[in-house]
Amino acid sequence: MFSKLVSICLPTYNGARYLEETLYSICAQTYQNFEVIISDDASIDNTIKLIEEFKKQSDFPVCVLHHTPVGIGANWNNCLEHASGKYIKFLFQDDVMEQDCVEKMVQVMEENPKVGLVASKRKFIIEEGMKTEEINQWIATYGDLQDYLNLPPVEINILDTSLFGLKSFYGSPLNKIGEPSVVMFRKSIVDEVGYFNEGLKQILDYEYWYRILKQYPVAIINKPLVQFRLHQNQATNVNRNQKIDDYKLYEQILYKHYRKLLHPELRKRLYLKYHPYPQFKKRVINKIKRLLK
């Protein structure tokens, strides 16, 4: 039986509505050697009250951090900075782990020492008001994030850097691995790839997973080990009403850090868009055209 310490990292902000179910899923884990790191971004609902009650009743270590809000990435990183486990298991305040989630993920990591991150499939909890045709279409597209990779039907698939070279890599869904609640990774990796990019709002999870994938293989468990909740107050829905520059930044990140690994067509497109010479040439041509007019 594996016994390495796992840090279950739970960043919170006004999450009282679903938090009890999330906390219960931690208590129900078949794997026993874990600590819980909760970083709260100054919640003003009953989040802290529920967390303190959870801490009192728990027979495992629970660290509660009161964090000054400066974005979700900073809150995630605050969890990381205080985690002591060999493995990091993120869980969001509205999601639920299956009872064997941590156990299955630790097993994959221990049996595959070269793997840096493991992810699983997920089920969906669809709240009332979200059961629309739009959500049905969303699930059809994003329900299985690896569906477009044509992976063999085995219990565990291993992804490597060849993923970046696929023509479908930059196609929807851009996140080919999963949300934070469905992943576990080695804490030692943080020393190599750094922390989450706090300048990003929407894509900071898979931008981080791809940093890991560039260095280590990623395992995908072809079984749903997490229930992912869809509701109106998710950060994704809130961010839709805000100006988000993440996708432009993502292209720049790909060009700067992954260019040689990308499919030739994408590599060429990003080169023409971001390399100084083509941009300079384009400006000169446009200037000449204006002068000729």
Phi and psi restraints in degrees (value plus and minus 20) as a CYANA .aco file:
   2 PHE   PHI     -96.8   -56.8
   2 PHE   PSI     126.0   166.0
   3 SER   PHI    -158.8  -118.8
   3 SER   PSI      -0.8    39.2
   4 LYS   PHI     -87.9   -47.9
   4 LYS   PSI     123.6   163.6
   5 LEU   PHI     -89.8   -49.8
   5 LEU   PSI     112.7   152.7
   6 VAL   PHI    -132.7   -92.7
   6 VAL   PSI     113.7   153.7
   7 SER   PHI    -118.9   -78.9
   7 SER   PSI      91.1   131.1
   8 ILE   PHI    -107.4   -67.4
   8 ILE   PSI      91.6   131.6
   9 CYS   PHI    -119.9   -79.9
   9 CYS   PSI     102.6   142.6
  10 LEU   PHI    -146.2  -106.2
  10 LEU   PSI      73.6   113.6
  11 PRO   PHI     -98.3   -58.3
  11 PRO   PSI     113.0   153.0
  12 THR   PHI    -147.6  -107.6
  12 THR   PSI     133.7   173.7
  13 TYR   PHI    -183.2  -143.2
  13 TYR   PSI      90.6   130.6
  14 ASN   PHI      26.5    66.5
  14 ASN   PSI      32.5    72.5
  15 GLY   PHI    -127.0   -87.0
  15 GLY   PSI      -1.7    38.3
  16 ALA   PHI     -78.9   -38.9
  16 ALA   PSI     -51.1   -11.1
  17 ARG   PHI     -77.8   -37.8
  17 ARG   PSI     -60.2   -20.2
  18 TYR   PHI    -136.0   -96.0
  18 TYR   PSI     -20.6    19.4
  19 LEU   PHI     -84.4   -44.4
  19 LEU   PSI     -57.5   -17.5
  20 GLU   PHI     -78.7   -38.7
  20 GLU   PSI     -62.5   -22.5
  21 GLU   PHI     -85.2   -45.2
  21 GLU   PSI     -58.3   -18.3
  22 THR   PHI     -83.8   -43.8
  22 THR   PSI     -67.5   -27.5
  23 LEU   PHI     -84.1   -44.1
  23 LEU   PSI     -57.9   -17.9
  24 TYR   PHI     -82.7   -42.7
  24 TYR   PSI     -57.1   -17.1
  25 SER   PHI     -85.9   -45.9
  25 SER   PSI     -45.7    -5.7
  26 ILE   PHI     -90.0   -50.0
  26 ILE   PSI     -68.2   -28.2
  27 CYS   PHI     -81.5   -41.5
  27 CYS   PSI     -48.7    -8.7
  28 ALA   PHI    -105.5   -65.5
  28 ALA   PSI     -18.8    21.2
  29 GLN   PHI     -83.9   -43.9
  29 GLN   PSI     118.8   158.8
  30 THR   PHI     -92.5   -52.5
  30 THR   PSI     -46.6    -6.6
  31 TYR   PHI    -101.9   -61.9
  31 TYR   PSI     113.9   153.9
  32 GLN   PHI    -126.9   -86.9
  32 GLN   PSI     -43.1    -3.1
  33 ASN   PHI    -110.7   -70.7
  33 ASN   PSI      65.2   105.2
  34 PHE   PHI    -166.6  -126.6
  34 PHE   PSI     138.8   178.8
  35 GLU   PHI    -137.9   -97.9
  35 GLU   PSI     137.6   177.6
  36 VAL   PHI    -137.3   -97.3
  36 VAL   PSI     104.0   144.0
  37 ILE   PHI    -130.7   -90.7
  37 ILE   PSI      92.0   132.0
  38 ILE   PHI    -131.0   -91.0
  38 ILE   PSI     102.7   142.7
  39 SER   PHI    -136.0   -96.0
  39 SER   PSI      94.2   134.2
  40 ASP   PHI    -124.6   -84.6
  40 ASP   PSI     112.0   152.0
  41 ASP   PHI    -112.3   -72.3
  41 ASP   PSI      37.7    77.7
  42 ALA   PHI      39.1    79.1
  42 ALA   PSI      32.7    72.7
  43 SER   PHI     -83.0   -43.0
  43 SER   PSI     126.0   166.0
  44 ILE   PHI    -136.8   -96.8
  44 ILE   PSI     -13.3    26.7
  45 ASP   PHI    -120.3   -80.3
  45 ASP   PSI    -169.7  -129.7
  46 ASN   PHI    -110.2   -70.2
  46 ASN   PSI      -5.2    34.8
  47 THR   PHI     -75.7   -35.7
  47 THR   PSI     -71.8   -31.8
  48 ILE   PHI     -83.7   -43.7
  48 ILE   PSI     -59.8   -19.8
  49 LYS   PHI     -79.6   -39.6
  49 LYS   PSI     -64.3   -24.3
  50 LEU   PHI     -86.1   -46.1
  50 LEU   PSI     -59.1   -19.1
  51 ILE   PHI     -85.5   -45.5
  51 ILE   PSI     -63.9   -23.9
  52 GLU   PHI     -84.6   -44.6
  52 GLU   PSI     -58.1   -18.1
  53 GLU   PHI     -86.1   -46.1
  53 GLU   PSI     -61.4   -21.4
  54 PHE   PHI     -80.1   -40.1
  54 PHE   PSI     -63.4   -23.4
  55 LYS   PHI     -83.6   -43.6
  55 LYS   PSI     -61.9   -21.9
  56 LYS   PHI     -82.7   -42.7
  56 LYS   PSI     -56.1   -16.1
  57 GLN   PHI    -110.6   -70.6
  57 GLN   PSI     -26.6    13.4
  58 SER   PHI    -106.7   -66.7
  58 SER   PSI     123.5   163.5
  59 ASP   PHI    -124.1   -84.1
  59 ASP   PSI       0.9    40.9
  60 PHE   PHI    -149.1  -109.1
  60 PHE   PSI     139.6   179.6
  61 PRO   PHI     -84.4   -44.4
  61 PRO   PSI     113.3   153.3
  62 VAL   PHI    -149.7  -109.7
  62 VAL   PSI      97.6   137.6
  63 CYS   PHI    -125.7   -85.7
  63 CYS   PSI     100.7   140.7
  64 VAL   PHI    -128.2   -88.2
  64 VAL   PSI      99.8   139.8
  65 LEU   PHI    -131.6   -91.6
  65 LEU   PSI     113.1   153.1
  66 HIS   PHI    -120.8   -80.8
  66 HIS   PSI      92.5   132.5
  67 HIS   PHI    -132.3   -92.3
  67 HIS   PSI     119.0   159.0
  68 THR   PHI     -97.7   -57.7
  68 THR   PSI     103.1   143.1
  69 PRO   PHI     -84.3   -44.3
  69 PRO   PSI     102.3   142.3
  70 VAL   PHI    -162.0  -122.0
  70 VAL   PSI       9.1    49.1
  71 GLY   PHI      94.2   134.2
  71 GLY   PSI     134.5   174.5
  72 ILE   PHI     -85.9   -45.9
  72 ILE   PSI     -54.5   -14.5
  73 GLY   PHI     -81.0   -41.0
  73 GLY   PSI     -59.8   -19.8
  74 ALA   PHI     -84.7   -44.7
  74 ALA   PSI     -56.8   -16.8
  75 ASN   PHI     -89.4   -49.4
  75 ASN   PSI     -60.8   -20.8
  76 TRP   PHI     -81.1   -41.1
  76 TRP   PSI     -64.8   -24.8
  77 ASN   PHI     -85.5   -45.5
  77 ASN   PSI     -53.2   -13.2
  78 ASN   PHI     -82.6   -42.6
  78 ASN   PSI     -58.4   -18.4
  79 CYS   PHI     -80.2   -40.2
  79 CYS   PSI     -68.7   -28.7
  80 LEU   PHI     -78.4   -38.4
  80 LEU   PSI     -63.4   -23.4
  81 GLU   PHI     -82.8   -42.8
  81 GLU   PSI     -46.8    -6.8
  82 HIS   PHI    -123.2   -83.2
  82 HIS   PSI     -17.0    23.0
  83 ALA   PHI    -102.7   -62.7
  83 ALA   PSI     119.8   159.8
  84 SER   PHI    -132.0   -92.0
  84 SER   PSI     -27.7    12.3
  85 GLY   PHI     -94.0   -54.0
  85 GLY   PSI     142.3   182.3
  86 LYS   PHI     -90.0   -50.0
  86 LYS   PSI     -51.5   -11.5
  87 TYR   PHI    -142.0  -102.0
  87 TYR   PSI     125.1   165.1
  88 ILE   PHI    -127.3   -87.3
  88 ILE   PSI     104.5   144.5
  89 LYS   PHI    -142.5  -102.5
  89 LYS   PSI      84.4   124.4
  90 PHE   PHI     -97.1   -57.1
  90 PHE   PSI     127.1   167.1
  91 LEU   PHI    -166.0  -126.0
  91 LEU   PSI     108.9   148.9
  92 PHE   PHI    -111.4   -71.4
  92 PHE   PSI     137.1   177.1
  93 GLN   PHI     -84.6   -44.6
  93 GLN   PSI     -33.0     7.0
  94 ASP   PHI    -134.7   -94.7
  94 ASP   PSI     -14.8    25.2
  95 ASP   PHI    -126.2   -86.2
  95 ASP   PSI     147.3   187.3
  96 VAL   PHI    -156.4  -116.4
  96 VAL   PSI     110.9   150.9
  97 MET   PHI    -108.9   -68.9
  97 MET   PSI     121.0   161.0
  98 GLU   PHI     -87.4   -47.4
  98 GLU   PSI     137.6   177.6
  99 GLN   PHI     -78.8   -38.8
  99 GLN   PSI     -52.4   -12.4
 100 ASP   PHI    -120.2   -80.2
 100 ASP   PSI      -5.8    34.2
 101 CYS   PHI     -78.3   -38.3
 101 CYS   PSI     -77.2   -37.2
 102 VAL   PHI     -83.9   -43.9
 102 VAL   PSI     -62.1   -22.1
 103 GLU   PHI     -79.4   -39.4
 103 GLU   PSI     -67.0   -27.0
 104 LYS   PHI     -84.8   -44.8
 104 LYS   PSI     -60.2   -20.2
 105 MET   PHI     -90.3   -50.3
 105 MET   PSI     -60.8   -20.8
 106 VAL   PHI     -82.4   -42.4
 106 VAL   PSI     -60.6   -20.6
 107 GLN   PHI     -79.3   -39.3
 107 GLN   PSI     -65.5   -25.5
 108 VAL   PHI     -82.1   -42.1
 108 VAL   PSI     -63.4   -23.4
 109 MET   PHI     -85.6   -45.6
 109 MET   PSI     -61.9   -21.9
 110 GLU   PHI     -89.8   -49.8
 110 GLU   PSI     -54.2   -14.2
 111 GLU   PHI    -105.2   -65.2
 111 GLU   PSI     -30.5     9.5
 112 ASN   PHI    -151.1  -111.1
 112 ASN   PSI      56.5    96.5
 113 PRO   PHI     -83.0   -43.0
 113 PRO   PSI     -37.0     3.0
 114 LYS   PHI    -104.3   -64.3
 114 LYS   PSI     -35.1     4.9
 115 VAL   PHI     -94.6   -54.6
 115 VAL   PSI     114.2   154.2
 116 GLY   PHI    -116.5   -76.5
 116 GLY   PSI     -46.4    -6.4
 117 LEU   PHI    -167.9  -127.9
 117 LEU   PSI     123.9   163.9
 118 VAL   PHI    -144.9  -104.9
 118 VAL   PSI     120.2   160.2
 119 ALA   PHI    -150.4  -110.4
 119 ALA   PSI     142.4   182.4
 120 SER   PHI    -147.5  -107.5
 120 SER   PSI     150.4   190.4
 121 LYS   PHI     -90.4   -50.4
 121 LYS   PSI     153.0   193.0
 122 ARG   PHI    -163.7  -123.7
 122 ARG   PSI     132.2   172.2
 123 LYS   PHI    -113.1   -73.1
 123 LYS   PSI     151.6   191.6
 124 PHE   PHI    -142.4  -102.4
 124 PHE   PSI     115.8   155.8
 125 ILE   PHI    -124.5   -84.5
 125 ILE   PSI      92.9   132.9
 126 ILE   PHI    -123.7   -83.7
 126 ILE   PSI      92.1   132.1
 127 GLU   PHI     -91.4   -51.4
 127 GLU   PSI     135.0   175.0
 128 GLU   PHI     -76.7   -36.7
 128 GLU   PSI     122.3   162.3
 129 GLY   PHI      72.5   112.5
 129 GLY   PSI     -34.1     5.9
 130 MET   PHI    -126.9   -86.9
 130 MET   PSI     -23.7    16.3
 131 LYS   PHI    -104.1   -64.1
 131 LYS   PSI      58.4    98.4
 132 THR   PHI    -144.6  -104.6
 132 THR   PSI     149.7   189.7
 133 GLU   PHI     -84.1   -44.1
 133 GLU   PSI     -53.6   -13.6
 134 GLU   PHI     -81.5   -41.5
 134 GLU   PSI     -62.5   -22.5
 135 ILE   PHI     -87.3   -47.3
 135 ILE   PSI     -58.5   -18.5
 136 ASN   PHI     -79.5   -39.5
 136 ASN   PSI     -61.7   -21.7
 137 GLN   PHI     -86.5   -46.5
 137 GLN   PSI     -58.8   -18.8
 138 TRP   PHI     -81.2   -41.2
 138 TRP   PSI     -66.1   -26.1
 139 ILE   PHI     -85.7   -45.7
 139 ILE   PSI     -56.1   -16.1
 140 ALA   PHI     -82.0   -42.0
 140 ALA   PSI     -54.0   -14.0
 141 THR   PHI    -106.5   -66.5
 141 THR   PSI     -63.0   -23.0
 142 TYR   PHI    -131.5   -91.5
 142 TYR   PSI     -15.5    24.5
 143 GLY   PHI     -82.3   -42.3
 143 GLY   PSI     -59.1   -19.1
 144 ASP   PHI    -145.4  -105.4
 144 ASP   PSI      83.7   123.7
 145 LEU   PHI     -90.0   -50.0
 145 LEU   PSI     -38.1     1.9
 146 GLN   PHI    -121.5   -81.5
 146 GLN   PSI     -15.9    24.1
 147 ASP   PHI     -79.9   -39.9
 147 ASP   PSI     -49.8    -9.8
 148 TYR   PHI    -106.5   -66.5
 148 TYR   PSI     -20.2    19.8
 149 LEU   PHI    -114.5   -74.5
 149 LEU   PSI     -26.0    14.0
 150 ASN   PHI      34.5    74.5
 150 ASN   PSI      27.6    67.6
 151 LEU   PHI     -99.2   -59.2
 151 LEU   PSI     132.3   172.3
 152 PRO   PHI     -87.0   -47.0
 152 PRO   PSI     128.4   168.4
 153 PRO   PHI     -98.3   -58.3
 153 PRO   PSI      50.9    90.9
 154 VAL   PHI    -136.0   -96.0
 154 VAL   PSI     150.1   190.1
 155 GLU   PHI     -84.6   -44.6
 155 GLU   PSI     -59.2   -19.2
 156 ILE   PHI    -155.0  -115.0
 156 ILE   PSI     106.6   146.6
 157 ASN   PHI    -122.4   -82.4
 157 ASN   PSI     125.4   165.4
 158 ILE   PHI    -133.3   -93.3
 158 ILE   PSI     102.9   142.9
 159 LEU   PHI    -118.2   -78.2
 159 LEU   PSI     123.7   163.7
 160 ASP   PHI    -152.1  -112.1
 160 ASP   PSI    -188.5  -148.5
 161 THR   PHI     -86.4   -46.4
 161 THR   PSI     -31.5     8.5
 162 SER   PHI     -82.9   -42.9
 162 SER   PSI     -40.0     0.0
 163 LEU   PHI     -76.7   -36.7
 163 LEU   PSI     -59.9   -19.9
 164 PHE   PHI     -84.5   -44.5
 164 PHE   PSI     -46.0    -6.0
 165 GLY   PHI    -108.2   -68.2
 165 GLY   PSI     -23.9    16.1
 166 LEU   PHI     -92.0   -52.0
 166 LEU   PSI     124.2   164.2
 167 LYS   PHI     -82.9   -42.9
 167 LYS   PSI     -49.7    -9.7
 168 SER   PHI    -102.7   -62.7
 168 SER   PSI     -24.4    15.6
 169 PHE   PHI     -78.1   -38.1
 169 PHE   PSI     -60.6   -20.6
 170 TYR   PHI    -113.0   -73.0
 170 TYR   PSI      -8.3    31.7
 171 GLY   PHI    -113.2   -73.2
 171 GLY   PSI     144.2   184.2
 172 SER   PHI     -91.5   -51.5
 172 SER   PSI     115.6   155.6
 173 PRO   PHI     -99.7   -59.7
 173 PRO   PSI     119.9   159.9
 174 LEU   PHI     -87.0   -47.0
 174 LEU   PSI     -54.8   -14.8
 175 ASN   PHI    -101.9   -61.9
 175 ASN   PSI      86.0   126.0
 176 LYS   PHI    -115.2   -75.2
 176 LYS   PSI     -17.3    22.7
 177 ILE   PHI    -135.8   -95.8
 177 ILE   PSI     -76.0   -36.0
 178 GLY   PHI     129.9   169.9
 178 GLY   PSI     149.6   189.6
 179 GLU   PHI     -94.9   -54.9
 179 GLU   PSI     143.7   183.7
 180 PRO   PHI     -74.1   -34.1
 180 PRO   PSI     -54.1   -14.1
 181 SER   PHI     -85.8   -45.8
 181 SER   PSI     -38.7     1.3
 182 VAL   PHI    -123.1   -83.1
 182 VAL   PSI      -9.8    30.2
 183 VAL   PHI    -140.7  -100.7
 183 VAL   PSI     137.8   177.8
 184 MET   PHI    -158.4  -118.4
 184 MET   PSI     118.9   158.9
 185 PHE   PHI    -161.7  -121.7
 185 PHE   PSI     145.4   185.4
 186 ARG   PHI     -95.5   -55.5
 186 ARG   PSI     112.5   152.5
 187 LYS   PHI     -82.4   -42.4
 187 LYS   PSI     -52.7   -12.7
 188 SER   PHI     -81.5   -41.5
 188 SER   PSI     -43.1    -3.1
 189 ILE   PHI     -84.5   -44.5
 189 ILE   PSI     -49.3    -9.3
 190 VAL   PHI     -78.1   -38.1
 190 VAL   PSI     -54.6   -14.6
 191 ASP   PHI     -86.0   -46.0
 191 ASP   PSI     -44.2    -4.2
 192 GLU   PHI    -113.4   -73.4
 192 GLU   PSI     -64.9   -24.9
 193 VAL   PHI    -123.1   -83.1
 193 VAL   PSI     -26.7    13.3
 194 GLY   PHI      65.9   105.9
 194 GLY   PSI    -182.3  -142.3
 195 TYR   PHI    -123.7   -83.7
 195 TYR   PSI     157.4   197.4
 196 PHE   PHI     -81.6   -41.6
 196 PHE   PSI     125.2   165.2
 197 ASN   PHI     -96.1   -56.1
 197 ASN   PSI      86.4   126.4
 198 GLU   PHI     -93.7   -53.7
 198 GLU   PSI     -27.8    12.2
 199 GLY   PHI    -101.9   -61.9
 199 GLY   PSI     -27.9    12.1
 200 LEU   PHI    -121.6   -81.6
 200 LEU   PSI     129.8   169.8
 201 LYS   PHI    -135.5   -95.5
 201 LYS   PSI     -54.0   -14.0
 202 GLN   PHI    -130.4   -90.4
 202 GLN   PSI     -51.0   -11.0
 203 ILE   PHI    -138.2   -98.2
 203 ILE   PSI      -6.1    33.9
 204 LEU   PHI     -86.3   -46.3
 204 LEU   PSI     -40.1    -0.1
 205 ASP   PHI     -91.3   -51.3
 205 ASP   PSI     -78.8   -38.8
 206 TYR   PHI     -95.2   -55.2
 206 TYR   PSI     -41.1    -1.1
 207 GLU   PHI     -80.8   -40.8
 207 GLU   PSI     -56.7   -16.7
 208 TYR   PHI     -93.5   -53.5
 208 TYR   PSI     -62.0   -22.0
 209 TRP   PHI     -79.9   -39.9
 209 TRP   PSI     -58.0   -18.0
 210 TYR   PHI     -91.1   -51.1
 210 TYR   PSI     -50.3   -10.3
 211 ARG   PHI     -82.0   -42.0
 211 ARG   PSI     -60.8   -20.8
 212 ILE   PHI     -87.1   -47.1
 212 ILE   PSI     -65.8   -25.8
 213 LEU   PHI     -80.2   -40.2
 213 LEU   PSI     -51.0   -11.0
 214 LYS   PHI     -83.7   -43.7
 214 LYS   PSI     -45.7    -5.7
 215 GLN   PHI    -125.2   -85.2
 215 GLN   PSI     -51.3   -11.3
 216 TYR   PHI    -159.3  -119.3
 216 TYR   PSI     129.3   169.3
 217 PRO   PHI     -82.9   -42.9
 217 PRO   PSI     134.3   174.3
 218 VAL   PHI    -139.4   -99.4
 218 VAL   PSI     112.5   152.5
 219 ALA   PHI    -119.5   -79.5
 219 ALA   PSI     119.8   159.8
 220 ILE   PHI    -137.2   -97.2
 220 ILE   PSI      97.0   137.0
 221 ILE   PHI    -103.8   -63.8
 221 ILE   PSI     101.8   141.8
 222 ASN   PHI    -105.1   -65.1
 222 ASN   PSI      32.9    72.9
 223 LYS   PHI    -169.1  -129.1
 223 LYS   PSI     117.3   157.3
 224 PRO   PHI     -94.8   -54.8
 224 PRO   PSI      95.6   135.6
 225 LEU   PHI    -130.3   -90.3
 225 LEU   PSI     -19.7    20.3
 226 VAL   PHI    -159.8  -119.8
 226 VAL   PSI     124.9   164.9
 227 GLN   PHI    -123.7   -83.7
 227 GLN   PSI      98.4   138.4
 228 PHE   PHI    -120.5   -80.5
 228 PHE   PSI     100.9   140.9
 229 ARG   PHI    -110.0   -70.0
 229 ARG   PSI     114.0   154.0
 230 LEU   PHI    -127.3   -87.3
 230 LEU   PSI      98.6   138.6
 231 HIS   PHI    -171.1  -131.1
 231 HIS   PSI     149.1   189.1
 232 GLN   PHI     -86.5   -46.5
 232 GLN   PSI     -49.8    -9.8
 233 ASN   PHI    -113.1   -73.1
 233 ASN   PSI      -9.6    30.4
 234 GLN   PHI     -81.1   -41.1
 234 GLN   PSI     130.7   170.7
 235 ALA   PHI     -77.4   -37.4
 235 ALA   PSI     -54.7   -14.7
 236 THR   PHI     -81.3   -41.3
 236 THR   PSI     -63.7   -23.7
 237 ASN   PHI     -90.8   -50.8
 237 ASN   PSI     -58.7   -18.7
 238 VAL   PHI     -83.6   -43.6
 238 VAL   PSI     -62.2   -22.2
 239 ASN   PHI     -87.4   -47.4
 239 ASN   PSI     -40.1    -0.1
 240 ARG   PHI     -81.1   -41.1
 240 ARG   PSI     -47.3    -7.3
 241 ASN   PHI    -112.2   -72.2
 241 ASN   PSI     -14.4    25.6
 242 GLN   PHI    -137.2   -97.2
 242 GLN   PSI     140.6   180.6
 243 LYS   PHI     -98.8   -58.8
 243 LYS   PSI      97.9   137.9
 244 ILE   PHI    -136.8   -96.8
 244 ILE   PSI     103.4   143.4
 245 ASP   PHI    -119.4   -79.4
 245 ASP   PSI     -11.9    28.1
 246 ASP   PHI     -77.2   -37.2
 246 ASP   PSI     -59.7   -19.7
 247 TYR   PHI     -94.5   -54.5
 247 TYR   PSI     -51.5   -11.5
 248 LYS   PHI     -88.4   -48.4
 248 LYS   PSI     -62.4   -22.4
 249 LEU   PHI     -84.0   -44.0
 249 LEU   PSI     -55.4   -15.4
 250 TYR   PHI     -82.5   -42.5
 250 TYR   PSI     -62.9   -22.9
 251 GLU   PHI     -79.2   -39.2
 251 GLU   PSI     -62.3   -22.3
 252 GLN   PHI     -85.8   -45.8
 252 GLN   PSI     -57.6   -17.6
 253 ILE   PHI     -84.1   -44.1
 253 ILE   PSI     -65.0   -25.0
 254 LEU   PHI     -80.3   -40.3
 254 LEU   PSI     -63.7   -23.7
 255 TYR   PHI     -85.1   -45.1
 255 TYR   PSI     -60.8   -20.8
 256 LYS   PHI     -96.4   -56.4
 256 LYS   PSI     -59.9   -19.9
 257 HIS   PHI    -131.3   -91.3
 257 HIS   PSI     -36.4     3.6
 258 TYR   PHI    -146.9  -106.9
 258 TYR   PSI     -14.6    25.4
 259 ARG   PHI     -69.7   -29.7
 259 ARG   PSI     -67.6   -27.6
 260 LYS   PHI     -88.8   -48.8
 260 LYS   PSI     -37.8     2.2
 261 LEU   PHI    -112.9   -72.9
 261 LEU   PSI     -32.6     7.4
 262 LEU   PHI    -100.5   -60.5
 262 LEU   PSI     141.3   181.3
 263 HIS   PHI     -80.1   -40.1
 263 HIS   PSI     121.4   161.4
 264 PRO   PHI     -73.3   -33.3
 264 PRO   PSI     -56.7   -16.7
 265 GLU   PHI     -86.4   -46.4
 265 GLU   PSI     -63.8   -23.8
 266 LEU   PHI     -88.6   -48.6
 266 LEU   PSI     -59.9   -19.9
 267 ARG   PHI     -78.6   -38.6
 267 ARG   PSI     -64.2   -24.2
 268 LYS   PHI     -85.7   -45.7
 268 LYS   PSI     -63.3   -23.3
 269 ARG   PHI     -81.7   -41.7
 269 ARG   PSI     -63.8   -23.8
 270 LEU   PHI     -89.4   -49.4
 270 LEU   PSI     -54.1   -14.1
 271 TYR   PHI     -81.2   -41.2
 271 TYR   PSI     -68.1   -28.1
 272 LEU   PHI     -84.3   -44.3
 272 LEU   PSI     -48.4    -8.4
 273 LYS   PHI    -106.5   -66.5
 273 LYS   PSI     -52.9   -12.9
 274 TYR   PHI    -141.5  -101.5
 274 TYR   PSI     -34.7     5.3
 275 HIS   PHI     -94.3   -54.3
 275 HIS   PSI     118.4   158.4
 276 PRO   PHI     -78.8   -38.8
 276 PRO   PSI     -57.4   -17.4
 277 TYR   PHI     -85.4   -45.4
 277 TYR   PSI     -72.4   -32.4
 278 PRO   PHI     -79.1   -39.1
 278 PRO   PSI     -56.5   -16.5
 279 GLN   PHI     -86.4   -46.4
 279 GLN   PSI     -60.8   -20.8
 280 PHE   PHI     -84.5   -44.5
 280 PHE   PSI     -64.6   -24.6
 281 LYS   PHI     -80.5   -40.5
 281 LYS   PSI     -61.6   -21.6
 282 LYS   PHI     -83.5   -43.5
 282 LYS   PSI     -61.7   -21.7
 283 ARG   PHI     -84.9   -44.9
 283 ARG   PSI     -60.0   -20.0
 284 VAL   PHI     -84.5   -44.5
 284 VAL   PSI     -64.8   -24.8
 285 ILE   PHI     -82.2   -42.2
 285 ILE   PSI     -63.8   -23.8
 286 ASN   PHI     -83.6   -43.6
 286 ASN   PSI     -57.5   -17.5
 287 LYS   PHI     -85.6   -45.6
 287 LYS   PSI     -61.8   -21.8
 288 ILE   PHI     -82.4   -42.4
 288 ILE   PSI     -61.9   -21.9
 289 LYS   PHI     -81.0   -41.0
 289 LYS   PSI     -61.8   -21.8
 290 ARG   PHI     -86.0   -46.0
 290 ARG   PSI     -58.2   -18.2
 291 LEU   PHI     -87.0   -47.0
 291 LEU   PSI     -60.3   -20.3
 292 LEU   PHI     -85.1   -45.1
 292 LEU   PSI     -49.7    -9.7
